[in-house]
Amino acid sequence: MTSVLPTIREVLRMEPVAGALPEVVTGRDRLDAPVRWVHVAETAEAARLGSGGELLLATGVGWPAEDAALRRLGRVLIEAEIAGLVLELGPPMPAAPAALVDEFAAAGLPFAVLHREARFVAITEAVHSRIIAEQMAALRARDDIHALFTDLSLRGSPADFIVEQAARVLGSPVVLEDTSHRVIAAAGELGEAETRGAELSGWEQRSRAAHRSGDGDWTIVPVEARGMRWGRLVGLPGEPHPAGRTNVLEQAAVALALSRLSDRDEDEWTRRSHDALLAALLGRRFSGDGGITARFEAVGLPIVGRPVAGAAVRLRSGTLPVPATARAVEAARSAGVDAVAGRHPEQAGTLVVAVSGRPGARLDDAVFQAIAEAAGSVRLDDPATVVAVGSDARGITGLLSSLEEAVELATGAPTPPEARLGRRPVVQRVQHRPLLRLVNALGNDPRMLEHTEQMLRPLIEHDLATGGDLVEVLRAYLSHPGNRTRAAAASHLSRSVFYQRIALIEELLGMDLDEGETVAALHAAVLARGRTSSR
């Protein structure tokens, strides 16, 4: 059991000791050594009975007078691995023996003298009471920790929440990594994304180095059950915990192992991790590029110095089976690139994939087609029809823009005839959608936002007041120019209802939707609206 023992410095400050005017003669650098017990020992024979870590109290009444014998006494005490020695000066020993002081100084061991008479009984009682209180506190803390993580196990809490609770208890960052040193979940003291990002910078290299060297600043425990190891729980440096930092992580690791055993999906941890990370990026829930970049690299997606691109995949049925994300990542790796895949945070039927290629390499269509085919292979009757690919980019900001382009293209563009007829998915690149690229390039330009508000305000206000869907109906109309039948189908409306909505849109806007310039202006506004409303 780990407990917070009093140090020699703390003992010297306790009232029964401080009143005797202690003076440290040697070993000032080791006054923070823990005191396991306090024992009165006037002879070397008594000292040998200890088990190490004791602070010895003595008056010198049984000590030898010869220097050689005093040196032997000093060596015996040092070899017994005592924490330190406190000598009460008095008639038996009016001054600290020089020979003994020399031995303690050479070993760097604390040796203190008391200039006034002290009640050794009061000293031992004070120190032992403190030690026993700490041990009782440790027992209570261990019980509390056991209860906490047992409750989490019984409740079926997900891995990221268990890691978050471990970090909260320890007051320092905690990381769950897989056996390849890729981060699955991480939480910092305050749970801030940027705190986690800073701690995760260069994670794989740092983790491998810590495992090789046995870095004492990291507390590492395995997450395993039934002879299978799934990963490790890593506690980064922090303050001691009454229950012991290792014990806290071991209890959390048990909860994680039970959680893993109860998961029917063996990729559950990775899938949740990727979903959360992509949601943070697409939702812009980060305050700086460095932190979110470090988080992506920690899960195995290199960003710095690599070509990156975003892709979005939709299956024919519009639903996304759970295994699709893991298969998409496996296909990407087989194609020689790295990838993180997950469900779109607001469009459950859309698989979003962040792809990172080798330095200097091009992310060609074959890579994205393989990803889409793998995602659509879960059910033979539900293949992927289209994989939309954003612009090739650099850095985390470029990846975000590319993902947004891909999602907009996948959800807004009509399915090409060859995709409806064939079994292989069609790769659609945003380069073929110049208006979408222009809108994404403008980003949050105030002029673009003003244009969007000016063009769509009547429809937005109508939808907010009535719970209507005029903006989405307009989006479907603009995505299928000249083909109102397909636009109605995309809106999931009958043609008669669709035509009524279009007539209402024209009335509210005071515009003719058959006029080319009007359609272009509205299309830009709808694309920009979709980009901002997804944040």
C-alpha positions as CSV (number, residue, x, y, z in Angstrom):
1,M,0.0,0.0,0.0
2,T,1.3,3.5,-0.9
3,S,0.8,6.1,1.8
4,V,2.1,9.6,2.3
5,L,4.7,9.2,5.2
6,P,6.0,12.1,7.2
7,T,9.4,13.4,6.2
8,I,12.4,14.0,8.5
9,R,11.8,17.7,7.9
10,E,8.2,17.4,9.0
11,V,9.2,15.4,12.1
12,L,11.8,18.1,13.1
13,R,9.0,20.7,12.9
14,M,6.6,18.7,15.2
15,E,6.0,20.4,18.5
16,P,7.8,17.7,20.7
17,V,10.9,18.0,18.5
18,A,10.8,21.7,17.7
19,G,10.7,22.6,21.4
20,A,14.0,20.8,22.0
21,L,15.7,23.2,19.5
22,P,16.9,20.7,16.8
23,E,19.9,21.5,14.7
24,V,20.8,19.6,11.5
25,V,24.4,18.6,11.5
26,T,24.6,16.5,8.2
27,G,22.3,15.4,5.4
28,R,20.4,18.6,4.8
29,D,19.8,17.5,1.2
30,R,17.9,14.4,2.4
31,L,15.6,15.9,4.9
32,D,12.6,15.1,2.6
33,A,13.2,11.4,3.0
34,P,10.1,9.6,4.4
35,V,10.1,8.3,7.9
36,R,8.6,4.8,8.1
37,W,8.7,4.6,11.9
38,V,10.4,6.2,14.9
39,H,12.5,4.1,17.3
40,V,14.6,4.7,20.4
41,A,17.9,2.9,19.9
42,E,20.9,3.5,22.1
43,T,23.1,0.6,20.7
44,A,24.1,-0.7,17.3
45,E,22.5,-4.1,18.1
46,A,19.1,-2.3,18.5
47,A,19.6,-0.5,15.2
48,R,20.2,-3.8,13.4
49,L,16.7,-5.0,14.4
50,G,15.1,-2.3,12.1
51,S,13.9,-2.9,8.6
52,G,15.0,0.4,7.1
53,G,13.4,3.8,6.9
54,E,13.3,4.4,10.7
55,L,14.3,7.6,12.4
56,L,16.3,6.7,15.4
57,L,16.3,8.7,18.7
58,A,19.2,8.4,21.1
59,T,20.9,10.1,24.1
60,G,24.3,8.4,23.4
61,V,24.2,6.7,26.8
62,G,25.2,3.3,25.3
63,W,27.6,4.6,22.7
64,P,31.3,3.8,22.8
65,A,33.8,6.5,23.5
66,E,36.6,5.5,21.1
67,D,36.6,7.0,17.6
68,A,37.1,3.7,15.9
69,A,34.1,2.2,17.6
70,L,32.0,5.3,16.9
71,R,32.9,4.9,13.2
72,R,31.8,1.3,13.3
73,L,28.6,2.3,14.9
74,G,28.0,4.9,12.1
75,R,28.6,2.2,9.4
76,V,26.2,-0.2,11.1
77,L,23.5,2.5,11.2
78,I,24.1,3.4,7.6
79,E,24.0,-0.2,6.5
80,A,20.8,-0.6,8.3
81,E,19.3,2.0,5.9
82,I,17.9,4.1,8.6
83,A,16.2,7.4,7.6
84,G,18.3,9.4,10.0
85,L,19.5,9.9,13.6
86,V,18.5,12.4,16.2
87,L,20.8,12.8,19.2
88,E,19.7,14.5,22.4
89,L,22.7,16.4,23.8
90,G,23.2,16.0,27.6
91,P,25.6,14.6,30.2
92,P,26.1,11.2,28.4
93,M,26.9,13.0,25.1
94,P,27.4,16.8,25.5
95,A,28.4,17.2,21.8
96,A,27.9,15.2,18.6
97,P,30.9,12.8,18.2
98,A,33.1,14.0,15.4
99,A,33.9,10.4,14.2
100,L,30.1,9.6,14.0
101,V,29.4,12.9,12.3
102,D,32.1,12.2,9.7
103,E,30.5,8.8,8.8
104,F,27.0,10.3,8.4
105,A,28.4,13.3,6.4
106,A,30.2,10.9,4.0
107,A,27.0,8.9,3.5
108,G,24.9,12.1,3.2
109,L,22.6,10.8,5.9
110,P,20.6,13.2,8.1
111,F,22.1,13.6,11.6
112,A,20.4,16.1,14.0
113,V,21.0,17.1,17.6
114,L,18.6,18.4,20.2
115,H,19.9,21.2,22.4
116,R,17.2,20.7,25.0
117,E,15.8,17.7,26.8
118,A,13.0,16.1,24.8
119,R,10.3,13.6,25.8
120,F,11.0,10.7,23.4
121,V,7.6,9.2,24.3
122,A,5.9,12.3,23.0
123,I,7.9,12.3,19.8
124,T,7.2,8.7,19.0
125,E,3.5,9.1,19.8
126,A,3.2,12.2,17.6
127,V,5.0,10.6,14.6
128,H,3.3,7.2,15.0
129,S,-0.1,8.9,15.2
130,R,0.6,10.7,12.0
131,I,1.7,7.5,10.3
132,I,-1.3,5.5,11.4
133,A,-3.6,8.4,10.3
134,E,-2.0,8.4,6.9
135,Q,-2.5,4.6,6.6
136,M,-6.1,4.9,7.6
137,A,-6.6,7.7,5.1
138,A,-5.0,5.5,2.4
139,L,-7.3,2.6,3.3
140,R,-10.3,4.9,3.0
141,A,-9.0,6.3,-0.3
142,R,-8.5,2.8,-1.7
143,D,-12.1,1.9,-0.8
144,D,-13.4,5.1,-2.4
145,I,-11.4,4.4,-5.6
146,H,-12.6,0.8,-5.7
147,A,-16.2,1.9,-5.3
148,L,-15.8,4.6,-8.0
149,F,-14.5,2.3,-10.7
150,T,-16.7,-0.6,-9.7
151,D,-19.7,1.7,-10.2
152,L,-18.4,2.8,-13.6
153,S,-18.0,-0.9,-14.6
154,L,-21.5,-1.8,-13.5
155,R,-22.9,1.3,-15.2
156,G,-21.2,0.3,-18.5
157,S,-19.3,3.7,-18.8
158,P,-17.4,4.2,-22.0
159,A,-13.6,4.2,-22.0
160,D,-13.2,7.9,-22.5
161,F,-15.3,8.6,-19.4
162,I,-13.3,6.1,-17.3
163,V,-10.1,7.8,-18.4
164,E,-11.6,11.2,-17.6
165,Q,-12.4,10.0,-14.1
166,A,-8.9,8.6,-13.5
167,A,-7.4,12.0,-14.6
168,R,-9.8,13.8,-12.2
169,V,-8.9,11.6,-9.3
170,L,-5.2,12.0,-9.9
171,G,-5.3,15.6,-10.8
172,S,-3.0,15.1,-13.8
173,P,-3.2,13.9,-17.4
174,V,-4.1,10.2,-18.0
175,V,-3.7,8.5,-21.4
176,L,-5.2,5.2,-22.7
177,E,-3.0,3.9,-25.5
178,D,-3.2,0.7,-27.5
179,T,-0.4,-1.8,-27.8
180,S,1.1,0.2,-30.7
181,H,1.4,3.3,-28.6
182,R,-1.5,5.1,-30.4
183,V,-3.7,7.2,-28.2
184,I,-7.3,5.9,-27.7
185,A,-8.5,8.4,-25.1
186,A,-6.8,11.1,-23.1
187,A,-7.9,13.5,-20.3
188,G,-6.1,16.3,-18.6
189,E,-6.5,17.8,-15.1
190,L,-9.2,20.2,-16.4
191,G,-10.3,18.1,-19.4
192,E,-9.3,21.0,-21.8
193,A,-8.6,19.9,-25.4
194,E,-5.5,22.1,-25.6
195,T,-4.1,20.7,-22.4
196,R,-4.5,17.2,-23.9
197,G,-2.9,18.4,-27.1
198,A,0.2,19.7,-25.4
199,E,0.6,16.5,-23.4
200,L,0.2,14.4,-26.5
201,S,2.8,16.1,-28.6
202,G,5.2,13.5,-30.0
203,W,3.3,10.8,-28.0
204,E,4.4,7.7,-29.8
205,Q,8.1,8.5,-29.5
206,R,7.8,9.6,-25.9
207,S,5.8,6.6,-24.9
208,R,8.2,4.1,-26.5
209,A,11.1,5.8,-24.8
210,A,9.4,5.7,-21.4
211,H,8.7,2.0,-21.8
212,R,12.3,1.3,-22.8
213,S,13.8,3.3,-20.0
214,G,11.2,2.6,-17.3
215,D,10.7,6.4,-16.8
216,G,9.9,6.8,-13.1
217,D,7.8,10.0,-13.8
218,W,5.2,8.0,-15.7
219,T,2.9,5.5,-14.0
220,I,2.1,2.8,-16.5
221,V,-0.3,-0.2,-15.9
222,P,-1.6,-2.7,-18.5
223,V,-5.2,-3.0,-19.5
224,E,-5.8,-6.8,-19.9
225,A,-8.1,-9.6,-19.1
226,R,-8.3,-13.3,-19.9
227,G,-4.7,-13.3,-21.0
228,M,-5.2,-10.6,-23.6
229,R,-3.6,-7.2,-23.4
230,W,-5.5,-4.4,-25.2
231,G,-3.4,-1.5,-24.2
232,R,-1.9,0.5,-21.3
233,L,-3.1,3.3,-19.0
234,V,-0.5,6.0,-18.5
235,G,-0.5,8.5,-15.7
236,L,1.7,11.5,-16.4
237,P,3.5,13.2,-13.5
238,G,1.4,14.6,-10.7
239,E,1.0,14.9,-7.0
240,P,0.9,11.7,-4.8
241,H,-2.5,10.3,-4.1
242,P,-3.5,8.8,-0.7
243,A,-4.5,5.5,-2.3
244,G,-1.4,5.5,-4.5
245,R,-1.2,6.6,-8.1
246,T,-0.5,3.1,-9.3
247,N,-3.5,1.7,-7.4
248,V,-5.8,4.4,-8.9
249,L,-4.7,3.4,-12.4
250,E,-5.0,-0.3,-11.7
251,Q,-8.6,0.1,-10.6
252,A,-9.3,2.2,-13.7
253,A,-7.6,-0.5,-15.8
254,V,-9.9,-3.1,-14.3
255,A,-12.9,-1.0,-15.2
256,L,-11.6,-0.6,-18.8
257,A,-10.9,-4.3,-19.1
258,L,-14.5,-5.1,-18.0
259,S,-15.8,-2.5,-20.4
260,R,-13.8,-4.1,-23.2
261,L,-15.1,-7.5,-22.4
262,S,-18.7,-6.3,-22.5
263,D,-18.2,-4.6,-25.9
264,R,-19.6,-6.6,-28.7
265,D,-17.6,-4.5,-31.1
266,E,-13.9,-5.2,-30.7
267,D,-13.1,-1.8,-32.4
268,E,-15.3,0.1,-30.0
269,W,-12.5,2.0,-28.3
270,T,-10.9,3.1,-31.5
271,R,-14.2,4.0,-33.1
272,R,-15.3,6.2,-30.2
273,S,-11.9,7.9,-30.2
274,H,-12.0,8.7,-33.9
275,D,-15.6,9.8,-33.7
276,A,-14.8,12.2,-30.8
277,L,-11.7,13.6,-32.5
278,L,-13.4,14.2,-35.9
279,A,-16.3,15.8,-34.1
280,A,-13.9,18.2,-32.3
281,L,-12.3,19.1,-35.6
282,L,-15.5,19.6,-37.6
283,G,-17.1,21.4,-34.7
284,R,-14.1,23.6,-34.3
285,R,-13.8,22.8,-30.6
286,F,-10.1,23.7,-30.3
287,S,-8.3,26.9,-29.6
288,G,-5.1,26.4,-31.5
289,D,-3.8,24.3,-34.4
290,G,-0.9,22.8,-32.3
291,G,-3.1,21.0,-29.8
292,I,-5.5,19.4,-32.3
293,T,-2.7,18.5,-34.6
294,A,-0.9,16.7,-31.7
295,R,-4.1,14.8,-30.9
296,F,-4.5,13.6,-34.5
297,E,-0.8,12.6,-34.7
298,A,-1.2,10.7,-31.3
299,V,-3.9,8.5,-32.7
300,G,-1.8,7.6,-35.7
301,L,-2.5,10.3,-38.4
302,P,0.6,12.3,-39.3
303,I,-0.2,15.9,-40.2
304,V,3.0,17.9,-40.2
305,G,4.8,17.7,-43.5
306,R,2.2,15.3,-45.0
307,P,-0.3,15.7,-47.8
308,V,-3.8,15.4,-46.3
309,A,-7.3,15.3,-47.6
310,G,-10.9,14.7,-46.3
311,A,-13.4,12.3,-47.7
312,A,-17.0,11.5,-47.1
313,V,-18.8,8.2,-48.0
314,R,-22.5,7.6,-48.1
315,L,-23.9,4.1,-48.7
316,R,-26.9,3.4,-50.9
317,S,-29.3,2.9,-48.0
318,G,-28.2,6.1,-46.2
319,T,-27.3,4.2,-43.0
320,L,-23.8,3.4,-41.8
321,P,-23.1,0.0,-40.2
322,V,-20.8,0.0,-37.1
323,P,-17.9,-2.0,-38.7
324,A,-17.7,0.4,-41.7
325,T,-15.3,2.8,-39.9
326,A,-12.8,0.1,-39.0
327,R,-12.9,-1.4,-42.5
328,A,-12.3,2.0,-44.0
329,V,-9.2,2.6,-41.9
330,E,-7.8,-0.9,-42.7
331,A,-8.3,-0.3,-46.4
332,A,-6.5,3.0,-46.2
333,R,-3.5,1.4,-44.5
334,S,-3.5,-1.4,-47.1
335,A,-3.4,1.3,-49.7
336,G,-0.3,2.8,-48.1
337,V,-1.8,5.8,-46.3
338,D,-2.9,6.6,-42.8
339,A,-6.5,7.4,-41.9
340,V,-8.9,8.3,-39.1
341,A,-12.5,7.5,-39.8
342,G,-15.8,8.1,-38.0
343,R,-19.4,9.0,-38.2
344,H,-20.2,12.6,-39.0
345,P,-21.3,14.2,-35.7
346,E,-24.6,15.5,-37.2
347,Q,-25.1,13.2,-40.2
348,A,-25.1,9.6,-38.8
349,G,-25.3,8.1,-42.3
350,T,-22.1,9.8,-43.5
351,L,-18.7,8.4,-42.9
352,V,-16.0,11.0,-42.8
353,V,-12.4,10.0,-43.3
354,A,-9.2,12.1,-42.7
355,V,-6.4,10.7,-44.9
356,S,-2.7,11.4,-44.6
357,G,-0.3,10.3,-47.4
358,R,3.5,9.8,-47.5
359,P,5.6,12.9,-47.9
360,G,5.7,14.0,-51.6
361,A,3.1,11.4,-52.6
362,R,-0.2,12.1,-54.2
363,L,-3.5,11.0,-52.8
364,D,-5.1,9.4,-55.9
365,D,-8.6,8.2,-56.6
366,A,-7.7,4.5,-56.1
367,V,-7.0,5.2,-52.4
368,F,-10.5,6.7,-51.8
369,Q,-12.2,4.1,-53.9
370,A,-10.7,1.4,-51.8
371,I,-11.8,3.1,-48.6
372,A,-15.4,3.5,-50.0
373,E,-15.5,-0.1,-51.1
374,A,-14.4,-1.4,-47.7
375,A,-17.0,0.8,-45.9
376,G,-19.7,-0.6,-48.2
377,S,-18.6,-4.2,-47.9
378,V,-20.4,-4.8,-44.6
379,R,-23.6,-5.6,-46.4
380,L,-23.5,-6.9,-49.9
381,D,-26.9,-5.3,-50.7
382,D,-25.8,-1.8,-49.5
383,P,-22.6,-0.7,-51.4
384,A,-21.1,2.7,-51.3
385,T,-22.3,4.7,-54.3
386,V,-20.1,7.9,-54.0
387,V,-17.0,8.9,-52.2
388,A,-16.6,12.7,-52.1
389,V,-13.1,14.0,-51.8
390,G,-12.1,17.5,-50.7
391,S,-9.0,19.4,-51.9
392,D,-5.5,18.1,-51.3
393,A,-4.2,20.2,-48.4
394,R,-1.5,20.8,-45.8
395,G,-1.8,21.2,-42.1
396,I,-4.8,20.8,-39.8
397,T,-6.6,23.9,-41.1
398,G,-6.3,22.5,-44.7
399,L,-7.6,19.2,-43.5
400,L,-10.6,20.8,-41.9
401,S,-11.5,22.7,-45.1
402,S,-11.0,19.5,-47.1
403,L,-13.3,17.5,-44.8
404,E,-16.0,20.3,-45.0
405,E,-15.8,20.3,-48.8
406,A,-16.1,16.5,-48.9
407,V,-19.2,16.5,-46.6
408,E,-20.9,19.2,-48.5
409,L,-20.2,17.5,-51.8
410,A,-21.4,14.1,-50.5
411,T,-24.6,15.4,-49.1
412,G,-25.5,18.1,-51.7
413,A,-24.4,16.6,-55.0
414,P,-26.6,14.3,-57.0
415,T,-25.6,10.7,-57.4
416,P,-24.1,10.2,-60.9
417,P,-25.7,7.7,-63.2
418,E,-22.7,5.4,-63.2
419,A,-22.8,5.1,-59.4
420,R,-26.5,4.1,-59.5
421,L,-25.9,1.5,-62.1
422,G,-22.6,0.0,-61.1
423,R,-21.3,-1.8,-58.0
424,R,-18.1,0.3,-57.6
425,P,-18.3,3.7,-55.9
426,V,-17.6,6.7,-57.9
427,V,-14.9,9.2,-56.7
428,Q,-16.2,12.8,-56.9
429,R,-13.6,15.5,-56.2
430,V,-14.4,19.0,-55.1
431,Q,-12.3,20.3,-58.0
432,H,-15.3,19.4,-60.2
433,R,-17.5,21.7,-58.0
434,P,-15.9,25.2,-58.5
435,L,-18.7,27.0,-56.7
436,L,-18.3,24.9,-53.6
437,R,-14.5,25.4,-53.7
438,L,-15.1,29.2,-54.0
439,V,-17.4,29.2,-51.0
440,N,-15.0,27.2,-48.8
441,A,-12.1,29.5,-49.9
442,L,-14.1,32.5,-48.7
443,G,-14.6,30.8,-45.4
444,N,-16.0,33.3,-42.8
445,D,-15.6,36.4,-45.0
446,P,-18.1,38.9,-43.7
447,R,-19.2,39.6,-47.2
448,M,-20.1,36.0,-47.8
449,L,-22.0,35.8,-44.5
450,E,-23.9,39.0,-45.4
451,H,-24.7,37.7,-48.8
452,T,-26.1,34.5,-47.3
453,E,-28.2,36.3,-44.8
454,Q,-29.6,38.7,-47.4
455,M,-30.5,35.9,-49.8
456,L,-32.0,33.4,-47.4
457,R,-33.3,35.5,-44.5
458,P,-37.0,35.0,-45.4
459,L,-36.6,31.3,-45.6
460,I,-34.6,31.0,-42.4
461,E,-37.1,33.0,-40.5
462,H,-40.0,31.0,-41.9
463,D,-38.3,27.7,-41.0
464,L,-37.6,28.9,-37.4
465,A,-41.1,30.1,-36.9
466,T,-42.9,27.1,-38.3
467,G,-40.4,24.3,-38.0
468,G,-40.3,24.1,-41.8
469,D,-37.7,22.8,-44.2
470,L,-37.7,25.4,-47.0
471,V,-33.9,25.9,-46.9
472,E,-33.4,22.2,-47.3
473,V,-35.9,22.0,-50.1
474,L,-34.1,24.8,-51.9
475,R,-30.8,23.0,-51.4
476,A,-32.3,19.9,-53.1
477,Y,-33.7,22.0,-55.9
478,L,-30.3,23.6,-56.5
479,S,-28.5,20.3,-56.4
480,H,-30.6,18.9,-59.2
481,P,-30.9,21.7,-61.6
482,G,-33.5,21.1,-64.3
483,N,-34.7,17.9,-62.8
484,R,-37.5,18.6,-60.3
485,T,-38.5,15.0,-60.1
486,R,-35.1,14.0,-58.7
487,A,-35.0,17.1,-56.5
488,A,-38.4,16.1,-55.0
489,A,-37.1,12.6,-54.3
490,A,-34.0,14.0,-52.6
491,S,-36.3,16.0,-50.4
492,H,-38.4,12.9,-49.6
493,L,-41.5,14.8,-50.8
494,S,-44.1,14.0,-53.3
495,R,-43.8,16.0,-56.5
496,S,-47.0,17.9,-55.7
497,V,-45.8,18.9,-52.2
498,F,-42.4,19.7,-53.6
499,Y,-43.9,22.1,-56.2
500,Q,-45.9,23.8,-53.5
501,R,-42.8,24.4,-51.5
502,I,-40.9,25.8,-54.5
503,A,-43.8,28.2,-55.1
504,L,-43.7,29.3,-51.5
505,I,-40.0,29.8,-51.7
506,E,-40.3,32.0,-54.8
507,E,-43.1,34.0,-53.1
508,L,-41.1,34.6,-49.9
509,L,-37.9,35.5,-51.8
510,G,-39.6,37.4,-54.5
511,M,-37.4,35.7,-57.0
512,D,-37.8,33.5,-60.1
513,L,-36.0,30.2,-59.6
514,D,-35.7,29.7,-63.3
515,E,-33.4,32.7,-63.7
516,G,-29.8,31.7,-64.0
517,E,-28.1,34.5,-62.0
518,T,-30.7,34.1,-59.2
519,V,-30.0,30.4,-59.0
520,A,-26.2,31.0,-58.9
521,A,-26.6,33.5,-56.1
522,L,-28.9,31.3,-54.1
523,H,-26.7,28.3,-54.6
524,A,-23.7,30.1,-53.2
525,A,-25.8,31.3,-50.2
526,V,-27.1,27.7,-49.5
527,L,-23.5,26.3,-49.7
528,A,-22.3,28.9,-47.3
529,R,-25.2,28.4,-45.0
530,G,-24.5,24.6,-44.9
531,R,-20.8,25.4,-44.1
532,T,-21.6,27.7,-41.2
533,S,-24.5,25.8,-39.7
534,S,-22.5,22.6,-39.4
535,R,-20.2,24.2,-36.8
